[in-house]
Amino acid sequence: MRIIDLHGDALAKIEASRGGLSFADAPELATNRQRLKEGEIAVQGFAVFVDPALPGSMRFQSCLDQIHYFYAEILDKHDDMTLITDWPQIAQLADGQTGALLTLEGVDPIENDLKRLHLLYRLGVRSVGLTWNYANQAADGVLEPRGGGLTTLGRDIVALNNRYRMLTDVSHLNERGFWEVLELADYPVASHSNARALCDHPRNLTDEQAQAMFGRGAPVHVVYYPEFVRLQKRSAAEKISAGPGASVLAAPGPVTIADVIRHIDHLCALGGERHIGFGSDFDGIDATPERLEHAGQTQNLINELLKHYGEEQVRGFAYGNFARYVSKIGKD
């Protein structure tokens, strides 16, 4: 069954290797070409993520370097990878082709210069998340204590996304920013977020947020990272064992595909059956559910879903819901 995976971080890994990792089959890449084929991935989101720890003067160069590798290593070397620049292309992909969707995870690289975002659009970016986990010049992320909303620049970015018919991604925004984006954005999406009611992590959406997305017809794509699927607070001994900088939260034992499906069940109960999709976060996470360790194992998730849902519903989760959403962009 064909899959749309809206979020993966292969570009940051390829950039870190200075192009040394082969997109064709490097085992270090959970979303290499071989694994995308095995998993029947019809569209893969490739996020440009620039480490906020980089000095400001180096961030835009890192962004451009990742886009360079996107073209040089993924598109130019693989005729069966197709750049998605217009939303109707998704429905037109031939069998065996995988659409490559370029996204921006956090606008830190543009600093205060909107001309840079214009340029990124021309280079192929079609989805923009304002933040990663912390504050930047556009908004506050989910881990920023002050909980601020969008700045004037953030609002200008959403307006530019609307003008260019780009998606505005809410997955890393705090709640105040989320509600402001939902008010301003023509095409909101949550590329990799789960249900906070099942896993109380700030990266996940509350029921109210999820229902508001569904009320807009906007997609919510579930993420596989165990910490966002099922977690508990670490004991004092576990925190010491985990080492400095480790999260105070941890998944209690192995996370399974069944745990991921529970989030789909919950979102369906909130009215999301026609709006749910997948956003693996592969290559940006240090742990995965059992039997869902890379893109090549995505059909394991499909097979388990088919035990609980009808084939038409599962096709919607896998591909159809997102394809339908973007097919309407520009027609309203």
VEXMAR-94416 format. One record per residue: x, y, z of N, C-alpha, C, CB in turn. Coordinates in steps of 0.02 Angstrom, whole numbers, padded with zeros to 5 digits, always signed. Atoms other than C-alpha are relative to their C-alpha. Glycine has a CB too. Example, Ala and Ser with C-alpha at 12.3 -4.5 7.8 and 13.67 -1.06 7.14 Angstrom:
2
+00045-00059+00000+00615-00225+00390+00045+00060+00000-00050+00001+00062 -00042-00059-00003+00684-00053+00357-00039+00055+00037+00020+00023-00071 
//
This chain:
332
+00042-00060+00000+00000+00000+00000+00044+00063+00000-00048+00000+00061 -00040-00061+00005+00069+00172-00048-00006+00043+00062-00021+00039-00062 -00005-00038-00062+00124+00285+00094+00024+00071-00014+00049-00036+00050 -00029-00067-00004+00149+00471+00120+00028+00008+00070-00053+00056-00017 -00034-00014-00064+00276+00504+00259+00021+00073-00002+00063-00048+00012 -00008-00072+00006+00273+00689+00292+00062+00028+00032-00060+00034+00028 -00057-00029-00034+00428+00706+00399+00056-00050+00012-00022+00029+00067 -00061+00038-00013+00604+00635+00398+00060+00046-00002+00009-00057-00052 -00058-00044-00010+00777+00705+00437+00063-00026-00033+00012+00009+00073 -00059+00026+00034+00892+00620+00313+00049+00055-00020-00021-00039-00062 -00044-00053+00025+00959+00787+00250+00052+00022+00052-00041+00060-00022 -00048-00020-00052+01038+00834+00416+00055-00052+00008-00036+00011+00067 -00051+00053-00005+01126+00665+00423+00047+00002-00060-00034-00069+00003 -00043-00003+00060+01189+00681+00244+00046+00061+00004-00043+00003-00064 -00042-00060-00007+01250+00858+00279+00056-00013+00051-00042+00060+00021 -00050+00013-00052+01339+00801+00438+00056-00044-00026-00032-00033+00060 -00051+00044+00030+01429+00669+00334+00036+00033-00059-00032-00066-00023 -00027-00036+00058+01473+00801+00203-00011-00038-00064+00074+00015+00010 +00017+00038+00060+01388+00694+00074+00028-00070+00000+00023+00036-00059 -00031+00066-00002+01478+00537+00130-00049-00057+00005+00047-00004+00057 +00051+00052-00004+01318+00441+00165-00036-00006-00067-00051+00015+00056 +00034+00011+00064+01245+00364+00009-00075-00005+00011+00026-00064-00034 +00073+00004-00005+01059+00399-00007-00025-00066-00029-00033+00058-00037 +00023+00062+00033+01049+00241-00114-00013-00055+00051+00051-00023-00051 +00006+00059-00043+01078+00116+00025+00038+00005+00065+00022-00060-00037 -00038-00005-00063+01176+00185+00174-00042-00026+00058+00021+00074+00013 +00040+00027-00056+01118+00083+00325-00012+00051+00055+00035-00061+00029 +00011-00052-00051+01136+00238+00433-00063+00042-00014+00061+00046+00003 +00059-00039+00018+00989+00315+00340-00063-00043+00003+00007+00031-00071 +00063+00037-00005+00818+00251+00392-00044+00011-00061-00037+00019+00063 +00040-00016+00060+00746+00333+00236+00043+00001-00062-00035+00068+00009 -00038+00004+00062+00873+00281+00105-00045-00025-00057+00062-00046+00008 +00043+00016+00057+00810+00244-00071-00024-00072+00002+00038+00012-00066 +00019+00070-00004+00812+00056-00047-00057-00010+00049+00060-00043+00020 +00051+00009-00051+00708+00068+00111-00066+00035-00019+00025+00027+00067 +00062-00032+00024+00585+00191+00034-00037-00046-00048+00016+00067-00034 +00032+00048+00046+00553+00063-00103-00031-00057+00038+00051-00026-00051 +00026+00057-00038+00534-00080+00020-00063+00019+00039+00054-00025+00049 +00058-00022-00040+00410+00021+00123-00057+00028-00042+00022+00051+00048 +00050-00027+00047+00312+00078-00032-00017+00072+00017-00064-00043+00002 +00009-00071-00015+00339+00260+00013-00009+00038-00065+00061+00028+00041 +00015-00037+00061+00256+00363-00123+00021+00073+00004-00075-00005-00015 -00024-00069-00012+00299+00533-00048+00037+00001+00066-00060+00051+00000 -00039-00007-00061+00436+00569+00077+00015+00073+00012+00067-00041-00004 -00019-00067-00020+00453+00733+00169+00072+00002+00023-00046+00027+00054 -00071-00009-00018+00635+00789+00181+00006+00068+00034+00047-00005-00063 -00003-00062-00038+00654+00918+00319+00070+00029-00001-00022-00012+00072 -00061-00037-00013+00789+01050+00322-00002+00022+00072+00008+00061-00050 -00003-00018-00071+00833+01061+00506+00071+00025+00015-00019-00060+00045 -00064-00031-00017+00973+01179+00559+00006+00003+00075+00007+00071-00032 -00011+00002-00073+01044+01153+00733-00001+00070+00029+00067-00036+00015 +00002-00067-00030+00996+01305+00838+00064+00019+00036-00058+00006+00047 -00063-00015-00034+01165+01289+00925+00051+00031-00047+00028-00064+00030 -00046-00031+00048+01250+01347+00765-00002+00076+00008-00017-00020-00072 +00002-00073+00000+01303+01530+00766-00047+00026-00055+00071+00030-00010 +00048-00026+00047+01175+01637+00677+00028+00010-00070-00027+00065+00024 -00031-00014+00065+01297+01680+00538+00009-00063-00041+00066+00034+00010 -00012+00063+00035+01314+01494+00493-00064-00036-00018+00044-00045+00041 +00062+00039+00007+01132+01442+00493-00026-00002-00072-00054+00028+00045 +00027+00000+00068+01080+01497+00320+00044-00042-00046-00006+00071-00027 -00045+00042+00040+01235+01414+00246-00015-00074+00011+00073+00015+00016 +00019+00070-00015+01188+01251+00334-00064-00018-00036-00008-00011+00075 +00063+00011+00036+01013+01267+00262+00013-00012-00075-00048+00059+00010 -00016+00007+00071+01082+01291+00086+00039-00064-00014+00039+00061-00025 -00038+00062+00009+01204+01147+00109-00047-00060-00002+00052-00008+00056 +00047+00057+00000+01062+01029+00152-00041-00002-00065-00047+00005+00060 +00037-00001+00063+00964+01086+00000+00045-00021-00058-00029+00071-00014 -00047+00024+00050+01120+01059-00105+00001-00076-00002+00071+00027+00013 -00001+00073-00002+01128+00878-00046-00067-00030-00021+00019-00024+00070 +00066+00023+00022+00941+00859-00075-00001-00008-00076-00056+00049+00022 -00002+00004+00073+00970+00896-00259+00055-00047-00023+00010+00069-00030 -00058+00036+00026+01144+00821-00282-00002-00074+00016+00063+00029+00028 -00003+00070-00021+01122+00658-00186-00067-00037-00007+00023-00004+00072 +00065+00034+00001+00935+00623-00190-00033+00005-00068-00046+00030+00053 +00036-00008+00064+00861+00697-00349+00044-00015-00060-00026+00071-00005 -00042+00007+00060+01008+00704-00471+00023-00071-00011+00059+00046+00005 -00026+00068+00007+01066+00526-00436-00054-00054-00003+00046-00015+00058 +00055+00049-00002+00894+00444-00432-00057+00023-00044-00024-00012+00073 +00053-00021+00046+00780+00461-00582-00070-00017+00025+00011-00033-00067 +00066+00018-00026+00640+00380-00484-00020+00041+00062-00001-00074+00017 +00019-00048-00052+00639+00522-00356-00022+00064-00036+00059+00014+00050 +00030-00057+00035+00528+00668-00411-00012+00057+00049-00065-00020-00034 +00010-00058-00042+00532+00842-00335-00073+00022-00004+00046+00058-00021 +00069-00025-00002+00358+00897-00279+00002+00076+00010-00040-00034+00058 +00004-00073-00005+00336+01082-00316-00072+00024-00008+00044+00032-00052 +00070-00016+00008+00151+01082-00363-00041-00057+00028-00018+00014-00075 +00037+00051-00035+00023+00989-00260-00033-00052-00045-00052+00031+00042 +00029+00052+00043-00063+00902-00409+00049-00054-00020-00028+00032-00062 -00050+00051+00018+00101+00810-00441-00008-00064+00041+00070+00028+00008 +00005+00059-00043+00064+00694-00296-00046-00052-00031-00026+00019+00070 +00048+00046+00031-00086+00618-00384+00025-00027-00066-00067+00035-00010 -00025+00019+00066+00013+00606-00546+00062-00044+00002+00014+00061-00040 -00060+00040-00005+00160+00505-00479-00011-00069-00030+00023-00007+00073 +00005+00067+00031+00191+00347-00581+00019-00053+00051+00044-00005-00062 -00021+00056-00042+00210+00177-00500+00076-00004+00000-00031-00067-00025 -00073+00004-00006+00387+00159-00436+00034+00066+00013+00028-00031-00061 -00027-00066-00014+00412+00347-00419-00013+00018+00073-00029+00053-00047 +00011-00028-00067+00434+00428-00249+00006+00075-00004+00050-00029+00052 -00003-00073-00002+00391+00611-00229+00042+00023+00059-00070+00029+00005 -00043-00029-00052+00518+00712-00130-00026+00069+00017+00075+00002-00023 +00030-00063-00023+00439+00852-00029+00050+00035+00046-00068-00012+00035 -00050-00037-00039+00562+00982+00037-00036+00046+00050+00046+00042-00047 +00033-00038-00053+00511+01059+00204+00053+00035+00043-00044-00047+00044 -00044-00037-00044+00586+01181+00329-00025-00008+00072+00003+00076-00020 +00018+00011-00071+00586+01135+00514+00032+00054+00043+00023-00071+00023 -00026-00057-00037+00609+01302+00601+00029+00052-00047+00053-00022+00050 -00023-00053+00046+00641+01470+00517+00063+00035+00025-00055+00051-00011 -00061-00030-00026+00800+01505+00616+00049+00021-00055+00034-00049+00046 -00049-00018+00050+00906+01505+00456-00014+00066-00036+00005-00053-00050 +00013-00062+00038+00816+01654+00379+00013+00062+00042-00072+00001-00025 -00008-00057-00047+00849+01763+00534-00059+00047-00009+00068+00037-00013 +00055-00048+00008+00747+01922+00501-00010+00020-00073+00012+00062+00043 -00002-00019+00070+00762+01920+00312-00050-00042-00040+00071-00009-00029 +00051+00036+00037+00603+01870+00220+00023-00017-00071-00064+00040-00003 -00026+00016+00067+00700+01874+00055+00027-00071-00001+00054+00049-00022 -00026+00068-00003+00780+01712+00113-00056-00051-00006+00039-00011+00066 +00055+00046+00006+00611+01629+00129-00026-00001-00072-00057+00018+00048 +00017-00002+00072+00566+01687-00047+00047-00046-00039+00003+00073-00027 -00049+00041+00035+00727+01605-00105-00012-00074+00014+00071+00019+00021 +00011+00070-00016+00690+01443-00013-00061-00028-00036-00009-00009+00076 +00057+00022+00040+00521+01434-00097+00022-00015-00072-00056+00054+00000 -00023+00011+00069+00607+01451-00266+00045-00061-00005+00036+00062-00025 -00042+00060-00001+00726+01312-00214-00041-00064+00012+00053+00007+00053 +00042+00059-00004+00578+01197-00183-00035-00012+00066+00039-00058-00015 +00033+00010-00065+00522+01216-00001-00075+00011-00008+00029+00048+00054 +00073-00005+00006+00335+01185+00012-00037-00008+00067-00025-00052-00049 +00030+00002-00066+00304+01168+00199+00048+00032+00049-00018-00074+00021 -00042-00038-00046+00367+01281+00338-00027-00006+00071+00005+00074-00021 +00015-00004-00071+00366+01255+00526+00038+00059+00029+00019-00066+00037 -00031-00062-00025+00402+01417+00619+00058-00014+00048-00051+00043+00034 -00050+00012-00052+00503+01339+00760+00019-00074+00002-00026+00022+00069 -00013+00066-00027+00590+01187+00824-00025+00003+00072+00079-00021-00004 +00027+00004-00067+00573+01163+01013+00005+00064+00041+00034-00055+00037 -00014-00059-00041+00634+01332+01073-00020+00063-00037+00075+00003+00019 +00020-00064+00030+00608+01516+01036+00047+00019-00056-00003+00055+00054 -00041-00033+00050+00669+01601+00880-00033+00067-00016+00008-00044-00064 +00023-00066+00016+00632+01764+00793-00073+00002-00024+00044+00030-00053 +00069+00003+00026+00461+01704+00732-00051-00020+00052-00002-00049-00057 +00049+00028-00048+00380+01614+00880+00037-00038+00054-00051-00045-00036 -00027+00042-00053+00407+01507+01034-00018-00073-00013-00026+00022+00070 +00012+00071+00007+00425+01319+01023-00030-00031+00063+00064-00036-00018 +00037+00033-00054+00346+01190+01137+00039-00002+00066-00017-00071-00020 -00039+00003-00061+00490+01190+01263+00022+00068+00025+00061-00044-00010 -00018-00068-00022+00506+01379+01279-00044+00020+00060-00008+00051-00059 +00041-00010-00060+00451+01421+01458-00048+00059-00004+00045+00010+00059 +00042-00060-00003+00379+01594+01423-00066-00009-00039+00037+00060-00028 +00063+00015+00035+00249+01524+01301-00026+00057-00042-00051-00019+00049 +00022-00055+00042+00245+01673+01184-00031-00023-00065+00058+00046-00014 +00031+00015+00064+00147+01680+01023+00044+00021-00058-00067+00033-00005 -00037-00020+00060+00196+01736+00849+00022+00073+00005-00044-00010-00062 -00024-00068+00007+00302+01890+00822-00028+00030-00065+00077+00003+00001 +00020-00030+00064+00269+02013+00682+00031-00038-00058+00022+00075-00003 -00031+00039+00053+00395+01916+00578-00036-00067-00009+00074-00013+00017 +00036+00064+00006+00305+01753+00618-00064+00008-00038-00014-00028+00069 +00062-00013+00037+00142+01827+00556+00014+00013-00074-00038+00059+00031 -00018-00013+00070+00228+01889+00399+00018-00065-00036+00059+00050-00004 -00018+00064+00031+00296+01714+00367-00062-00040-00016+00046-00040+00047 +00062+00036+00015+00124+01636+00382-00035+00032-00060-00047+00001+00062 +00030-00033+00058+00058+01767+00260+00035-00019-00064+00001+00077+00010 -00037+00020+00060+00197+01723+00139-00015-00073-00018+00076+00010+00011 +00020+00070+00013+00157+01537+00158-00067-00002-00036-00003-00040+00066 +00065-00002+00033-00022+01577+00112+00006+00023-00072-00048+00047+00039 -00009-00027+00069+00032+01678-00039+00028-00052-00047+00046+00062+00001 -00032+00050+00042+00141+01538-00103-00034-00069+00004+00073-00007+00020 +00037+00064-00008+00015+01402-00055+00043-00054+00032-00026-00023-00068 -00041+00046-00038+00139+01324+00063-00038-00021+00063+00068+00031+00018 +00027+00023-00063+00091+01222+00215+00034+00037+00058+00008-00076+00008 -00029-00026-00061+00117+01298+00387-00007-00054+00053-00036+00067+00023 -00003+00058-00044+00171+01161+00507-00001+00021+00073+00064-00042-00015 +00008-00019-00071+00117+01172+00690+00033-00049+00048-00073+00005+00017 -00021+00055-00044+00206+01018+00757+00046+00020+00057+00034-00051-00041 -00045-00019-00054+00337+01110+00861-00021+00064+00035+00070+00008-00028 +00023-00063-00030+00237+01265+00908-00031-00012+00069-00050+00034-00045 +00035+00004-00064+00179+01299+01085-00074+00015-00012+00031+00049+00052 +00072-00005+00010-00007+01313+01116-00023+00069-00023-00036-00018+00065 +00021-00067+00022-00022+01501+01099+00016+00010-00074+00035+00054+00043 -00018-00006+00070+00072+01497+00935-00044-00043-00045+00072-00020-00010 +00045+00044+00038-00034+01350+00877-00065+00035-00017-00014-00064+00039 +00065-00031+00012-00196+01446+00899+00006+00060-00046-00032+00020+00066 -00009-00057+00045-00126+01599+00812+00010-00023-00071+00060+00043+00023 -00009+00027+00067-00069+01495+00664-00066-00025-00027+00052-00056+00000 +00063+00027+00025-00237+01410+00653-00047+00057-00022-00034-00042+00055 +00040-00058+00019-00317+01582+00643+00025+00031-00065+00001+00053+00055 -00030-00037+00056-00196+01648+00511+00014-00042-00062+00063+00032+00023 -00025+00041+00055-00141+01501+00403-00056-00027-00043+00042-00058+00027 +00048+00030+00047-00235+01447+00248+00007-00076-00002+00008+00029-00070 -00013+00071+00010-00152+01276+00246+00041-00028+00058+00038-00011-00067 -00036+00028-00058-00106+01214+00421+00008-00076-00006-00035+00018+00065 -00012+00072-00003-00035+01041+00451+00041-00015+00062+00037-00026-00065 -00044+00025-00053+00040+00943+00596+00038-00059-00030-00040-00021+00066 -00036+00050+00039+00177+00843+00510+00022-00060+00042+00060+00032-00031 -00022+00056-00042+00230+00736+00659-00017+00014+00073+00076-00013-00008 +00025-00011-00068+00126+00746+00818-00051-00055+00018-00033+00070+00006 +00048+00050-00025+00025+00625+00925-00051+00032+00047+00038-00056+00037 +00053-00022-00045-00116+00636+01052+00027+00008+00071-00059-00049-00001 -00026-00012-00067-00068+00716+01217-00041-00036+00053+00000+00075+00015 +00042+00037-00047-00214+00629+01302+00028-00069+00015-00071-00006-00026 -00030+00066-00009-00120+00465+01279+00073+00004+00022-00005-00040-00064 -00072-00008-00016+00058+00531+01300+00011+00073+00015+00046-00026-00059 +00001-00070-00022+00074+00690+01400+00069+00033-00010-00019+00005+00074 -00062-00034+00020+00219+00769+01307-00019+00063-00037+00045-00047-00045 +00019-00063+00033+00215+00951+01249+00004-00002-00076+00043+00056+00025 -00004+00006+00073+00258+00895+01072-00065-00028-00029+00058-00045-00020 +00063+00029+00024+00087+00812+01061-00057+00050+00005-00016-00063+00039 +00058-00044+00002-00081+00893+01027-00052-00019+00052-00031+00000-00070 +00057+00012-00044-00219+00913+01155-00060-00020-00043-00016+00062+00043 +00061+00018+00036-00390+00847+01108-00030+00062-00033-00051-00033+00046 +00028-00062+00028-00447+01027+01083+00037+00022-00063+00001+00056+00053 -00039-00018+00059-00304+01062+00964-00014-00047-00059+00075-00002+00016 +00013+00048+00054-00332+00902+00865-00068+00011-00031+00005-00072+00027 +00067-00011+00027-00518+00936+00848-00004+00064-00040-00051+00001+00057 -00002-00062+00038-00482+01113+00791+00032-00011-00068+00038+00054+00038 -00030+00017+00065-00367+01044+00656-00050-00036-00044+00063-00044+00011 +00047+00039+00040-00497+00919+00600-00058+00045-00024-00028-00059+00041 +00052-00046+00020-00627+01058+00598+00019+00043-00060-00019+00044+00057 -00026-00036+00059-00517+01147+00471+00013-00046-00059+00064+00037+00018 -00017+00048+00052-00496+00988+00371+00075-00012-00005-00025+00023-00066 -00073+00001+00003-00310+00995+00415+00027-00067+00024+00029+00056+00042 -00029+00065-00019-00200+00839+00426+00039+00002+00065+00045-00024-00056 -00042+00013-00058-00124+00773+00586+00035-00067-00013-00042-00002+00068 -00039+00060+00017+00016+00648+00551+00035-00027+00062+00052+00016-00055 -00028+00030-00061+00063+00529+00691+00074-00014-00009-00038-00065+00018 -00072+00008-00001+00246+00513+00738+00018-00063+00038+00035+00063+00031 -00018+00065-00028+00337+00353+00786+00047+00004+00060+00031-00042-00053 -00051-00006-00053+00462+00421+00914-00029-00024+00067+00026+00072+00006 +00029+00028-00062+00435+00318+01074-00016+00051+00054+00047-00050+00028 +00012-00049-00052+00447+00470+01186-00065+00039-00012+00058+00049+00004 +00063-00033+00016+00296+00543+01096-00058-00049-00005+00006+00039-00066 +00051+00053+00006+00202+00377+01093-00023-00024+00068+00027-00059-00041 +00017+00027-00066+00210+00311+01271+00058+00014+00047-00016-00077-00003 -00056-00018-00044+00312+00378+01416-00022+00003+00072+00029+00067-00021 +00010-00010-00071+00331+00394+01602+00061+00037+00027-00011-00069+00038 -00057-00034-00029+00442+00494+01717+00053-00049+00022-00022+00044+00060 -00055+00042-00024+00614+00419+01749+00007+00007+00076+00066+00019-00035 -00017-00003-00071+00659+00375+01928+00066+00037+00007+00005-00072+00031 -00063-00035-00012+00805+00467+02009+00059-00043-00023+00007+00017+00075 -00055+00044+00020+00916+00315+01979+00005-00004-00076-00010-00071+00029 +00000+00004+00073+00863+00306+01796+00029+00064-00030-00071-00012-00026 -00026-00063+00026+00902+00491+01771+00076+00002+00006-00030+00060+00039 -00072+00003-00008+01077+00465+01841+00031-00047-00051+00019-00022+00072 -00025+00049+00047+01102+00311+01733-00002+00027-00072-00040-00064+00005 +00008-00025+00068+01040+00402+01577+00052+00052-00017-00069+00028-00010 -00053-00048+00013+01172+00536+01598-00027+00071-00005+00037-00018-00062 +00020-00070+00003+01171+00726+01591-00034+00016-00066+00060+00046+00011 +00035-00020+00061+01052+00805+01467-00055-00046-00022+00049+00008-00054 +00052+00047+00020+00940+00653+01455-00069+00025+00022+00013-00071+00030 +00068-00020-00017+00753+00679+01457-00021-00030+00067-00050-00022-00055 +00027+00027-00063+00663+00659+01624-00056-00049-00014-00025+00057+00045 +00053+00046+00020+00535+00559+01526+00030-00056-00042-00055+00037-00039 -00024+00056+00040+00559+00389+01449-00057-00049-00012+00059-00036+00036 +00050+00051+00015+00454+00257+01365+00011-00060+00047+00003-00023-00074 -00007+00056-00047+00419+00116+01491+00003-00066-00037-00058-00001+00050 -00008+00062+00037+00489-00034+01400-00009+00011-00074-00050-00052+00025 +00004-00006+00073+00483-00069+01214-00067+00028-00023+00013-00067-00033 +00061-00027+00031+00357+00034+01115-00014-00041-00062+00008+00076-00017 +00020+00044+00055+00260-00066+00986-00043+00037-00050-00037-00061+00027 +00046-00028+00050+00159-00033+00830-00070+00008+00030-00003-00045-00062 +00066-00006-00032+00004-00064+00937-00005+00065+00039-00012-00059+00047 +00001-00064-00036+00053+00088+01041-00012+00058-00048+00066+00010+00038 +00011-00052+00050+00061+00195+00884-00073+00000-00022+00047-00011-00062 +00070+00005+00024-00109+00130+00828-00048+00027+00052-00017-00073-00015 +00044-00029-00051-00184+00183+00995-00010+00075-00011+00028-00013+00070 +00007-00072+00016-00148+00363+00945-00047+00010-00059+00069+00031-00014 +00046-00004+00057-00235+00334+00779-00071-00012+00022+00020-00051-00055 +00067+00013-00027-00383+00259+00871-00028+00062+00035+00002-00060+00049 +00023-00058-00039-00393+00409+00987-00017+00058-00046+00053+00021+00051 +00013-00055+00046-00380+00535+00846-00062-00013-00042+00060+00012-00045 +00062+00018+00036-00515+00442+00750-00061+00015+00043+00001-00075-00020 +00056-00012-00045-00628+00453+00902-00015+00075+00007+00015-00029+00069 +00009-00072-00003-00603+00642+00897-00026+00028-00066+00065+00035+00019 +00024-00022+00065-00664+00649+00717+00053+00005-00054-00033+00066+00007 -00056-00008+00046-00498+00629+00628+00009-00053-00053+00060+00004+00038 -00010+00056+00046-00528+00476+00520+00022+00022-00069-00064-00040-00005 -00017-00023+00067-00515+00577+00359+00057+00051+00000-00062+00031-00033 -00052-00051-00005-00370+00684+00419+00066-00026+00028-00024+00058+00043 -00060+00030-00031-00242+00564+00495+00049-00022-00054-00019-00059+00045 -00052+00025+00044-00076+00526+00412+00060-00022+00041+00020+00053-00052 -00061+00023-00033+00102+00471+00452+00055+00052-00008+00023-00068-00029 -00060-00043+00002+00256+00576+00495+00053-00031+00044-00017+00072+00023 -00042+00047-00039+00389+00452+00550+00051+00035+00046+00036-00045-00046 -00058-00031-00033+00528+00572+00604+00062-00043-00005-00016+00014+00074 -00060+00042+00011+00650+00438+00543+00060+00045-00015-00012-00050-00057 -00065-00033+00008+00832+00494+00542+00007+00061+00046+00010+00021-00071 -00005-00053-00050+00791+00625+00674-00013-00025+00070-00048+00055-00017 +00015+00029-00066+00756+00505+00817+00050-00054+00017-00072-00029+00000 -00050+00048-00023+00866+00393+00922-00031-00065+00024+00041+00031+00056 +00034+00062-00018+00736+00258+00955-00062-00007-00043-00019-00001+00077 +00058+00013+00042+00592+00177+00862-00042-00055+00032+00022-00020-00072 +00039+00057-00022+00448+00058+00895+00028-00065-00029-00074+00008-00020 -00019+00065+00026+00481-00127+00873-00034-00012-00067-00018-00056+00050 +00025+00018+00066+00460-00184+00692-00020+00062-00041-00059-00047+00006 +00012-00061+00038+00450-00002+00636+00063+00044+00007-00064+00038+00026 -00066-00028-00015+00635+00039+00638+00027+00042-00058+00048-00054+00016 -00021-00039+00058+00655+00115+00464-00056-00002-00051+00067-00026-00030 +00054-00007+00050+00553+00160+00310-00019-00066-00032+00021+00049-00053 +00014+00064+00031+00569-00016+00241-00048-00044+00038+00064-00037-00010 +00046+00040-00042+00462-00082+00384-00069+00033+00006+00030-00011+00068 +00063-00036-00007+00317+00038+00358-00061-00044-00014-00001+00060-00045 +00057+00044+00015+00207-00099+00285-00020-00042+00061+00016-00045-00058 +00019+00034-00062+00213-00182+00457-00055+00040+00036+00061-00009+00047 +00053-00042-00029+00111-00034+00520-00065-00008-00039+00022+00074+00000 +00060+00008+00041-00009-00052+00374-00034-00067+00015+00018+00003-00076 +00029+00066-00013-00033-00238+00406-00036-00003+00067+00055-00053-00002 +00033-00001-00066-00074-00207+00589-00063+00043-00002+00048+00027+00054 +00059-00042+00006-00194-00066+00545-00057-00037-00034+00016+00063-00039 +00052+00036+00036-00287-00182+00426-00036-00051+00044+00031-00036-00060 +00034+00044-00048-00328-00293+00575-00054+00037+00039+00051-00031+00048 +00045-00041-00040-00425-00148+00652-00046+00043-00042+00040+00043+00047 +00037-00047+00042-00487-00043+00507-00010-00031-00070+00036+00067-00006 +00011+00022+00068-00558-00070+00334+00054+00026-00047-00068+00023-00024 -00054-00019+00046-00444-00057+00183-00007+00072-00023-00001-00046-00061 +00009-00069+00022-00520+00108+00126+00023+00049+00053-00073+00013-00017 -00023-00043-00054-00489+00186+00297+00076+00001+00003-00030-00023+00067 -00073+00004-00005-00309+00125+00301+00033+00036-00059+00023-00073+00003 -00027-00037+00057-00278+00192+00126-00004+00075+00012-00038-00019-00065 +00005-00070-00018-00338+00358+00191+00056+00022+00046-00067+00015+00032 -00055-00016-00046-00215+00357+00336+00067+00001-00038+00002-00051+00058 -00065+00010+00033-00074+00298+00224+00015+00052-00052+00002-00069-00031 -00013-00040+00060-00097+00412+00075-00057+00049-00014+00011-00045-00060 +00056-00036+00029-00271+00471+00032-00019+00064+00036-00058-00043-00002 +00022-00059-00036-00308+00595+00171+00042+00061-00017+00002-00013+00075 -00044-00056+00017-00156+00704+00138-00007+00019-00073+00073-00017+00017 +00006-00015+00071-00172+00687-00050-00064+00039-00015+00000-00066-00041 +00063-00036+00010-00353+00745-00041+00007+00072+00025-00058-00036+00036 -00007-00067-00029-00307+00893+00071+00038+00046-00047+00036-00004+00067 -00040-00045+00041-00172+00962-00042-00029+00008-00070+00072-00026-00005 +00031-00007+00066-00274+00929-00200-00047+00060-00003-00038-00064-00018 +00046-00056-00002-00390+01068-00142+00035+00067+00008-00048-00009+00058 -00036-00063-00010-00253+01197-00113-00002+00041-00064+00073-00014+00022 +00005-00045+00058-00279+01346-00226-00067-00001-00034+00052-00016-00048 +00066+00005+00032-00456+01296-00270-00055+00032+00042-00017-00073-00013 +00051-00030-00043-00543+01383-00126-00005+00075-00010+00014-00016+00073 
//
